[in-house]
Amino acid sequence: MIPHPITLPPQPRNDRLIALFLLGVALFAPPLIRVFGAPVTIFGCPLLFIYIFLAWTVVVALIAFDVERRNEPKRSSTTASSSLPP
């Protein structure tokens, strides 16, 4: 008798991390980097440096937010209602 393979339900949180990875790949793709490679400065900093810094900050912040939400304990409606005073 062959045992049935164990299938896990899809996890949307892993899907979010994959989507954030793909967002990072898209933000740092050479065609988009070339758009910001123009010889323009903002407060003396090249536009490309500002774009890379902000894009990296956004990607890291979104990943950190998603991972921290993953580590929070899940609240159920029975737990929340039982902690209320009568």
C-alpha positions as CSV (number, residue, x, y, z in Angstrom):
1,M,0.0,0.0,0.0
2,I,1.4,3.4,-1.0
3,P,0.9,6.2,1.5
4,H,-0.8,9.3,0.3
5,P,1.5,12.4,0.1
6,I,0.8,15.0,2.7
7,T,-0.5,18.2,1.2
8,L,-0.3,21.5,3.1
9,P,-2.9,24.2,2.6
10,P,-1.6,27.2,0.7
11,Q,-0.2,29.9,3.0
12,P,-0.9,33.5,1.9
13,R,1.9,34.8,4.0
14,N,4.4,32.9,2.0
15,D,2.7,34.3,-1.1
16,R,3.2,37.8,0.3
17,L,6.9,37.3,0.8
18,I,7.2,36.0,-2.8
19,A,5.3,39.0,-4.0
20,L,7.6,41.3,-2.1
21,F,10.6,39.6,-3.6
22,L,9.2,40.1,-7.0
23,L,8.6,43.8,-6.2
24,G,12.2,44.1,-5.2
25,V,13.3,42.5,-8.5
26,A,11.1,44.8,-10.4
27,L,12.3,47.9,-8.6
28,F,16.0,47.1,-9.2
29,A,15.6,45.9,-12.8
30,P,18.0,47.7,-15.2
31,P,15.3,49.4,-17.3
32,L,13.9,51.1,-14.3
33,I,17.3,51.9,-12.9
34,R,18.2,53.6,-16.2
35,V,15.1,55.9,-15.8
36,F,16.6,57.3,-12.6
37,G,20.1,57.4,-14.0
38,A,19.6,60.9,-15.4
39,P,22.1,63.5,-14.4
40,V,19.7,65.2,-12.0
41,T,20.5,66.0,-8.4
42,I,18.2,66.7,-5.4
43,F,19.9,68.6,-2.6
44,G,23.3,67.6,-4.2
45,C,22.6,63.9,-4.3
46,P,22.1,62.1,-7.6
47,L,18.6,61.0,-8.3
48,L,19.8,57.4,-8.8
49,F,21.2,57.2,-5.2
50,I,18.0,58.6,-3.8
51,Y,15.9,56.1,-5.8
52,I,18.0,53.1,-4.7
53,F,18.0,54.1,-1.1
54,L,14.2,54.7,-1.0
55,A,13.3,51.6,-2.9
56,W,15.5,49.5,-0.7
57,T,14.0,51.1,2.4
58,V,10.5,50.4,1.2
59,V,11.2,46.7,0.4
60,V,12.9,46.1,3.7
61,A,10.2,47.8,5.7
62,L,7.4,45.8,3.9
63,I,9.2,42.5,4.5
64,A,9.8,43.4,8.2
65,F,6.2,44.4,8.6
66,D,5.0,41.1,7.1
67,V,7.4,39.0,9.1
68,E,6.5,40.7,12.4
69,R,2.8,40.2,11.6
70,R,3.5,36.5,11.1
71,N,5.0,36.3,14.6
72,E,2.0,37.9,16.4
73,P,-0.2,35.4,18.2
74,K,-3.6,35.0,16.5
75,R,-6.6,36.2,18.4
76,S,-9.8,34.3,18.3
77,S,-13.2,35.8,19.0
78,T,-13.7,33.4,22.0
79,T,-10.5,34.6,23.6
80,A,-11.3,38.2,23.1
81,S,-14.8,37.9,24.5
82,S,-13.8,35.8,27.5
83,S,-11.3,38.5,28.6
84,L,-14.0,41.1,28.9
85,P,-15.4,41.7,32.3
86,P,-19.0,40.5,32.9
